[in-house]
Amino acid sequence: MTEGKARLTFLGTGTSQGVPIIGCGCEVCRSSDSRDKRFRASALVEFGGLVILVDAGPDFRMQMLAGGIRHLDAILLTHNHKDHTGGLDDVRSLNYVDRRAAEIYCERNVLEDLIREYPYVFKFPKYPGAPEWRLHVIDERPFMIKADSSDKELVWVHDVGYHYRHPDGTLVPTARRLEDMIESAERPEVASSSGVPSAEIVPIRGYHDKLPVLGFRFGNIAYITDMSYIPESEMAKLEGLKHLTLNTVGYKRHHSHFSLEETLMIADRLQPEHTWLTHLSHSFPRHELFSEELDRLREERHIRSIVRPAYDGLVIE
């Protein structure tokens, strides 16, 4: 794994509807505590000298503005549900400011859904102003992310669209066919040492009901959301963590998410120093009360891991 410290910022810790939910008048949705205001689930990770976003849902724009984020080296997608991919059009702003295409890492089935759901991104010749993406196909095997090379600078040509500026100054359209936008992710065993910042990412295979999804390990931090089952074969990837993030939407057993009971069992088994709960719904108490409840449960069950509800803006490292 990439050496060095990982730093994760929770950009969103809510369910697919966020918290507060439109039209709801419950105590949690009416709470004045900022920790009870939850965007859709997403995280920013600084690792190996790179800035990496996990998921870009409908709140992507507001999350980027709230965090003052002007640059991303990569966007990792856990799966293709709208609360995790619905903000991808808004990378247009970063294309213009950062002069780079968005480097998106996802599984093949997610890529195929993106082609259907964002047809204008993949239409050739390209529509001027469509977001610029470069897609890397991944699976549950480790892969490498590298800082973008200097010969991939985007240049906007008015009423024509983006071009790449080559070292000799010539401008070439960014993509003329689908194959120009898609490549397989580099594997650690074949990645060359080029002196640019790079990071090895370890995917964690899980299931969101029957849908295969991915979590990701960054050094001693693992980020898992939207899972209801992790195969036994993947558990070894989650050993020796300082921080483990797990999704839970409520107390009752759920077909596509871990229940609170299941997250506590996983925390007890893996024993990371800290377990952070995300993708939280308004069915849990207000943040302060929920934290106290988790302390009681942890003490009663003699769980070594410190279990806490995450909140938007929380930083762990």
C-alpha positions as CSV (number, residue, x, y, z in Angstrom):
1,M,0.0,0.0,0.0
2,T,1.0,3.6,-0.5
3,E,3.1,4.8,2.4
4,G,2.0,8.0,4.2
5,K,-0.8,9.4,6.1
6,A,-4.4,9.6,4.8
7,R,-6.8,12.4,5.7
8,L,-10.5,12.1,5.2
9,T,-13.1,14.8,5.3
10,F,-16.8,13.8,5.4
11,L,-18.5,16.0,2.9
12,G,-21.9,14.4,3.3
13,T,-23.2,11.8,5.9
14,G,-26.8,11.6,5.0
15,T,-29.0,9.1,3.3
16,S,-30.3,9.3,-0.3
17,Q,-32.8,12.0,0.8
18,G,-30.3,13.9,3.0
19,V,-31.3,15.4,6.4
20,P,-33.5,17.3,6.9
21,I,-35.9,15.5,4.6
22,I,-38.3,17.6,2.5
23,G,-41.6,18.0,4.3
24,C,-40.5,16.3,7.5
25,G,-41.1,17.9,10.9
26,C,-39.4,15.4,13.2
27,E,-37.1,16.4,16.0
28,V,-34.0,15.5,14.0
29,C,-35.1,17.3,10.8
30,R,-35.9,20.4,12.9
31,S,-32.7,20.3,14.9
32,S,-30.6,23.5,15.0
33,D,-27.4,21.5,15.6
34,S,-25.2,21.8,12.4
35,R,-24.2,18.2,12.9
36,D,-27.7,17.1,12.1
37,K,-27.6,18.8,8.7
38,R,-26.5,16.1,6.4
39,F,-25.7,16.3,2.6
40,R,-25.8,13.0,0.6
41,A,-22.9,10.7,1.4
42,S,-19.5,11.7,0.0
43,A,-15.9,12.0,1.3
44,L,-12.7,13.9,0.3
45,V,-9.5,12.0,0.8
46,E,-6.0,13.4,0.8
47,F,-3.5,10.6,0.3
48,G,-0.2,10.1,-1.4
49,G,0.0,13.8,-2.3
50,L,-3.4,13.5,-4.2
51,V,-6.9,14.9,-3.6
52,I,-9.5,12.2,-4.2
53,L,-13.3,12.5,-4.0
54,V,-15.4,9.4,-3.2
55,D,-18.8,9.8,-4.9
56,A,-20.4,12.9,-6.5
57,G,-24.0,13.0,-5.6
58,P,-26.7,15.8,-6.0
59,D,-25.0,17.9,-3.4
60,F,-21.6,17.9,-5.1
61,R,-21.7,21.6,-6.1
62,M,-22.5,22.8,-2.5
63,Q,-20.0,20.4,-1.0
64,M,-17.2,21.8,-3.3
65,L,-18.2,25.3,-2.4
66,A,-18.5,24.6,1.3
67,G,-15.0,23.0,1.3
68,G,-13.4,25.6,-0.9
69,I,-12.3,22.7,-3.2
70,R,-10.8,23.8,-6.5
71,H,-8.9,20.7,-7.5
72,L,-9.5,17.0,-7.7
73,D,-7.0,14.4,-8.9
74,A,-9.6,11.6,-9.1
75,I,-13.3,10.8,-8.4
76,L,-14.0,7.3,-7.2
77,L,-17.5,5.9,-7.6
78,T,-18.8,3.3,-5.2
79,H,-21.8,2.4,-7.4
80,N,-24.3,4.0,-9.7
81,H,-27.2,5.4,-7.7
82,K,-28.2,9.0,-8.2
83,D,-27.3,10.0,-4.6
84,H,-23.7,9.0,-5.5
85,T,-23.4,10.1,-9.2
86,G,-26.1,12.8,-9.6
87,G,-23.6,15.7,-9.4
88,L,-21.1,14.6,-12.1
89,D,-22.3,17.3,-14.6
90,D,-20.9,19.9,-12.2
91,V,-17.3,18.9,-12.8
92,R,-17.6,21.4,-15.7
93,S,-16.5,24.1,-13.3
94,L,-13.4,22.2,-12.2
95,N,-12.7,21.5,-15.9
96,Y,-12.5,25.2,-16.5
97,V,-10.7,26.2,-13.4
98,D,-8.2,23.3,-13.1
99,R,-7.8,22.9,-16.9
100,R,-8.0,19.1,-16.5
101,A,-10.6,16.5,-17.4
102,A,-12.2,14.8,-14.5
103,E,-10.5,11.4,-13.8
104,I,-13.3,9.1,-12.9
105,Y,-12.7,5.6,-11.6
106,C,-15.6,3.1,-11.6
107,E,-16.6,-0.4,-12.4
108,R,-17.7,-1.5,-15.9
109,N,-21.4,-1.7,-15.0
110,V,-21.3,1.8,-13.5
111,L,-19.6,3.1,-16.7
112,E,-22.3,1.6,-18.8
113,D,-25.0,3.3,-16.7
114,L,-23.2,6.6,-17.0
115,I,-23.2,6.3,-20.8
116,R,-27.0,5.9,-20.7
117,E,-27.7,8.6,-18.1
118,Y,-25.3,11.2,-19.4
119,P,-25.6,10.7,-23.2
120,Y,-24.5,14.2,-24.1
121,V,-21.1,13.6,-22.4
122,F,-20.5,10.7,-24.8
123,K,-22.0,12.2,-28.0
124,F,-19.5,12.8,-30.9
125,P,-18.7,15.4,-32.1
126,K,-18.9,16.6,-28.5
127,Y,-21.4,19.3,-27.5
128,P,-19.4,22.4,-26.5
129,G,-19.7,22.8,-22.7
130,A,-20.3,19.2,-21.9
131,P,-18.3,18.1,-18.9
132,E,-14.9,16.5,-19.7
133,W,-14.4,13.1,-18.2
134,R,-11.7,10.5,-18.5
135,L,-12.9,7.1,-17.2
136,H,-10.8,4.3,-15.7
137,V,-12.4,0.9,-15.3
138,I,-11.7,-0.8,-11.9
139,D,-12.8,-3.9,-10.0
140,E,-12.0,-5.3,-6.6
141,R,-8.3,-5.5,-7.3
142,P,-5.9,-2.7,-6.1
143,F,-5.2,0.1,-8.6
144,M,-3.0,3.2,-8.8
145,I,-4.0,6.8,-9.1
146,K,-1.4,9.3,-10.4
147,A,-1.3,13.1,-10.7
148,D,-2.3,14.2,-14.2
149,S,0.5,14.6,-16.7
150,S,1.4,18.1,-17.9
151,D,0.5,17.3,-21.5
152,K,-3.2,17.0,-20.7
153,E,-4.0,20.7,-20.2
154,L,-7.5,21.6,-21.3
155,V,-8.0,24.7,-23.4
156,W,-11.4,26.1,-24.1
157,V,-12.1,27.2,-27.6
158,H,-15.1,29.4,-27.8
159,D,-18.2,27.8,-29.4
160,V,-16.2,24.8,-30.2
161,G,-15.3,23.1,-26.9
162,Y,-12.3,21.8,-25.1
163,H,-9.0,20.8,-26.7
164,Y,-5.8,19.4,-25.3
165,R,-2.7,21.6,-25.7
166,H,0.2,19.4,-26.7
167,P,3.8,20.3,-25.8
168,D,4.4,21.8,-29.2
169,G,1.4,24.2,-28.7
170,T,-1.0,22.5,-31.1
171,L,-4.6,22.0,-30.0
172,V,-6.4,18.7,-30.5
173,P,-10.1,17.9,-29.7
174,T,-10.4,16.0,-26.4
175,A,-12.3,13.0,-27.8
176,R,-13.6,11.9,-31.2
177,R,-14.8,8.4,-30.1
178,L,-15.8,6.6,-27.0
179,E,-12.6,4.7,-26.8
180,D,-10.7,8.0,-26.4
181,M,-12.4,8.5,-23.0
182,I,-12.0,5.0,-21.4
183,E,-9.0,3.0,-20.2
184,S,-8.3,0.3,-17.6
185,A,-6.8,1.5,-14.3
186,E,-3.1,0.8,-13.8
187,R,-2.3,-2.0,-11.4
188,P,0.4,-1.6,-8.7
189,E,2.4,-4.5,-10.1
190,V,2.8,-2.9,-13.5
191,A,2.7,0.8,-12.7
192,S,5.9,2.6,-13.6
193,S,7.7,5.0,-11.3
194,S,7.5,8.4,-12.9
195,G,8.2,10.7,-10.0
196,V,4.7,12.2,-9.9
197,P,2.5,11.9,-6.8
198,S,0.7,8.5,-6.8
199,A,-1.4,6.4,-4.5
200,E,-2.4,2.7,-4.3
201,I,-6.1,2.3,-3.6
202,V,-7.5,-1.0,-2.3
203,P,-11.2,-1.6,-3.2
204,I,-13.5,-3.5,-0.9
205,R,-16.1,-5.6,-2.6
206,G,-19.5,-5.5,-0.9
207,Y,-23.2,-5.8,-1.9
208,H,-26.0,-3.2,-1.7
209,D,-28.8,-5.7,-1.5
210,K,-27.9,-7.7,-4.7
211,L,-26.0,-4.8,-6.4
212,P,-22.2,-5.2,-6.3
213,V,-20.6,-2.0,-4.9
214,L,-17.1,-0.9,-3.8
215,G,-15.7,0.6,-0.7
216,F,-12.1,1.9,-0.6
217,R,-9.1,1.6,1.7
218,F,-6.6,4.5,1.8
219,G,-3.7,3.5,4.0
220,N,-5.1,3.1,7.5
221,I,-8.5,4.6,6.6
222,A,-11.3,2.6,5.0
223,Y,-14.5,4.2,3.6
224,I,-17.5,2.0,3.2
225,T,-21.0,3.1,2.3
226,D,-24.2,1.6,0.9
227,M,-23.5,-2.0,1.8
228,S,-25.6,-4.7,3.5
229,Y,-23.1,-7.5,3.1
230,I,-19.3,-7.9,2.9
231,P,-18.0,-11.3,1.7
232,E,-15.7,-13.1,4.2
233,S,-13.0,-13.1,1.6
234,E,-12.9,-9.2,1.7
235,M,-12.6,-8.9,5.5
236,A,-8.8,-9.3,5.5
237,K,-8.6,-6.0,3.6
238,L,-10.1,-4.2,6.6
239,E,-7.7,-5.4,9.3
240,G,-5.3,-3.1,11.1
241,L,-7.3,0.1,10.5
242,K,-7.1,3.3,12.5
243,H,-10.4,4.5,11.1
244,L,-13.3,2.5,9.6
245,T,-16.4,4.2,8.1
246,L,-19.6,2.1,7.8
247,N,-23.1,3.0,6.6
248,T,-26.2,2.5,8.7
249,V,-29.6,3.9,8.1
250,G,-31.5,2.7,11.1
251,Y,-32.1,0.3,13.9
252,K,-34.1,-2.3,11.9
253,R,-32.6,-4.8,9.6
254,H,-32.5,-3.3,6.1
255,H,-32.3,-5.1,2.7
256,S,-29.6,-2.8,1.3
257,H,-27.8,-1.2,4.3
258,F,-26.3,-2.3,7.5
259,S,-28.4,-1.9,10.6
260,L,-26.9,-0.4,13.7
261,E,-26.6,-3.9,15.2
262,E,-24.6,-5.1,12.2
263,T,-22.2,-2.1,12.2
264,L,-21.5,-2.7,15.9
265,M,-20.8,-6.4,15.2
266,I,-18.4,-5.4,12.4
267,A,-16.7,-2.9,14.6
268,D,-16.3,-5.5,17.4
269,R,-14.8,-8.0,15.0
270,L,-12.3,-5.7,13.2
271,Q,-11.5,-3.5,16.1
272,P,-10.3,-0.4,14.4
273,E,-9.3,2.4,16.7
274,H,-12.4,4.4,15.5
275,T,-15.6,3.4,13.7
276,W,-17.5,6.2,12.1
277,L,-21.1,5.8,11.1
278,T,-22.3,7.5,7.9
279,H,-25.3,7.4,5.5
280,L,-27.4,8.2,8.5
281,S,-31.1,8.7,8.4
282,H,-33.4,10.8,10.6
283,S,-34.6,7.6,12.4
284,F,-31.6,8.0,14.7
285,P,-31.7,10.6,17.5
286,R,-30.0,14.0,17.2
287,H,-26.2,13.8,17.0
288,E,-25.6,14.6,20.7
289,L,-28.1,12.0,21.9
290,F,-27.0,9.4,19.4
291,S,-23.3,9.8,20.5
292,E,-24.4,9.1,24.1
293,E,-26.4,6.1,23.0
294,L,-23.4,4.6,21.1
295,D,-21.1,5.1,24.2
296,R,-23.6,3.1,26.3
297,L,-23.9,0.3,23.7
298,R,-20.1,0.2,23.3
299,E,-19.6,-0.1,27.1
300,E,-22.3,-2.7,27.5
301,R,-20.8,-4.9,24.7
302,H,-17.2,-4.3,25.6
303,I,-16.4,-3.1,22.1
304,R,-12.8,-1.8,21.9
305,S,-13.4,0.4,18.8
306,I,-14.6,3.9,19.6
307,V,-17.9,4.2,17.7
308,R,-19.3,7.6,16.7
309,P,-21.7,9.1,14.3
310,A,-19.8,11.1,11.6
311,Y,-21.1,14.5,10.5
312,D,-20.5,16.8,7.6
313,G,-17.2,18.6,7.9
314,L,-15.6,16.1,10.3
315,V,-11.9,15.4,9.5
316,I,-10.2,12.2,10.5
317,E,-6.5,11.2,10.0
